[in-house]
């Protein structure tokens, strides 16, 4: 197992290197540059370019950047004066992570329960209710759900604060807005998977042993049905935890999402790269966790040499 | 011999989008204590549905009992509640399924899957459970049991998996074991081992066995009595000897003719039964085999024949036994007689 994880780590680092290279080239291919502004005199411009090393050949810039990343330094932002990319991430990521964890933990567990209930009551009222929830969750965009939540729970009924992120009561509405889609997706996948597993021969074997339906579902069906859900969770978890622009904007949460979008608008090279690499690393990590989880859930996928 | 299972005029059908499929149409048979009864027939003849009816494993709905009764030791199975059925399944009637590759839960350890029968019934503590599982694993001829106990199904070979299935079916010490094509997905050498094991255990534990197969060779090797099923009906039943050497139904005879034996010459063609089995959406009004039967008479297409008793055990569902029918000699009977000598 240790050897396997090491190997995966190696491949992950390689993936990240490719990612850095491609993004590094792409941002520089975009028209304009971070200092393209009328307000700057040519002199200041030149100074800035020298300061950030733009006057050197691109290949030198690239290797300098790689060297800095290896030292854990993402450089300074080109728009937020005197802020390093590291501090921006360190300041904003905890908010996104906290919000994401709340949203995910509730939506994944509720989604699983909903999917299981729907599958067990196939074709009955509860099943149709879960379909309705799933359709709303997948088809209504989060800015509408967020807006509605703010209007009803925040303004009309005054139950929760409308925006910002200062305590537990502030976290509830954005968590719902953020997790709704995941909940809907998880419940659908789990339902389909449960219905597939129930057709399997080993469920019949379990039945022939005279054990209760509850035990069949709990011990035989769920564990085998959960795999497809785990598969989709890797990328979902990574993207939700590293911040979502829309929900964070609506609820005025100082998370990573805002910086990510603005960095592109500002052509803030170092921030774009830093955010992308951070997100990429997170995605690679999440996928690795998923791969390890596979083995925990299904012994057939467990890797040799444990 | 005491009858422990009596099936009377059992009919079982399924609701489908296309209409009602009549899978089993009025069959009667019984199983005595310590007896091996074989059910033979081609795919889709209703043998698996029959077997699963006995412990109500068919999905209901869409499946439903149209008529008939199944009495296990005097208890009526067809009207039992799910709760009562659980007391029968596993401990009174064990079930061995066709495909050991897919019939074991891939994410549960072998030992746990065997013990499960008792866990719900809270009969034993943890240590006793393990002892029970180890004991039965040894009985079905698994070596290195302590290790196997903690392994997952994918770590075992097909033959071993089927041994595990047998262990699961037998661990509750049932009075009847239903084996639904237990060797179909195994290769011939393993098949022989599994059949030997089954017969051996049946003798040791004095269990009755209902063996479902489409292989007459398996029947010949294992069974005391045989039911030949076709189109949801039992077309011939009797002692194994009667079925093989005194065949009375053209379908049975056709099955016997189509077997390749060691004496079959290189260029000799096997004799298949021409045609296909009847559509059970709308089964024929007459004899289900009439369309494929070379001895079919007019009446065969119009009315289902009654059951003709040849002797105490042996009976057939064929108009040829009627007193007005022309007497014919079914071909393969002779061949088998010759081989027997």
Contacts between the chains, C-beta under 8 A, distances in Angstrom:
chain1	res1	chain2	res2	distance
A	200	B	102	6.6
A	201	B	97	6.0
A	201	B	99	6.1
A	201	B	102	4.2
A	201	B	103	4.4
A	202	B	102	6.7
A	202	B	103	5.6
A	202	B	104	5.7
A	202	B	105	4.3
A	202	B	106	7.4
A	204	B	57	5.9
A	204	B	97	6.8
A	204	B	103	7.4
A	205	B	95	7.5
A	205	B	97	6.0
A	205	B	103	4.8
A	205	B	104	6.8
A	205	B	105	7.5
A	205	B	165	7.5
A	205	B	168	7.0
A	206	B	105	7.0
A	206	B	116	7.3
A	207	B	57	6.0
A	207	B	89	7.1
A	208	B	55	6.4
A	208	B	57	6.0
A	208	B	89	5.6
A	208	B	90	6.6
A	208	B	94	7.5
A	208	B	95	3.8
A	208	B	97	7.7
A	208	B	169	7.9
A	209	B	89	6.5
A	209	B	90	4.3
A	209	B	116	5.6
A	209	B	117	4.8
A	209	B	168	6.7
A	209	B	172	7.8
A	210	B	85	7.5
A	210	B	86	4.4
A	210	B	87	6.8
A	210	B	88	7.1
A	210	B	89	3.4
A	210	B	90	3.7
A	210	B	91	6.4
A	210	B	117	6.6
A	210	B	120	7.2
A	210	B	172	7.7
A	211	B	86	7.3
A	211	B	90	7.7
A	211	B	116	5.8
A	211	B	117	7.4
A	211	B	119	7.5
A	211	B	120	4.9
A	212	B	86	6.7
A	212	B	120	6.0
A	213	B	82	7.6
A	215	B	116	7.9
A	215	B	119	8.0
A	215	B	120	6.3
A	219	B	108	7.1
A	219	B	116	7.7
A	220	B	105	5.3
A	220	B	108	7.1
A	223	B	107	4.9
A	223	B	108	7.9
A	224	B	105	7.0
A	224	B	106	7.0
A	224	B	107	5.6
A	297	B	107	6.8
A	298	B	106	6.8
A	298	B	107	5.6
A	299	B	106	7.2
A	299	B	107	6.3
A	299	B	152	4.2
A	299	B	154	7.0
A	300	B	106	5.7
A	300	B	152	7.1
A	300	B	154	4.7
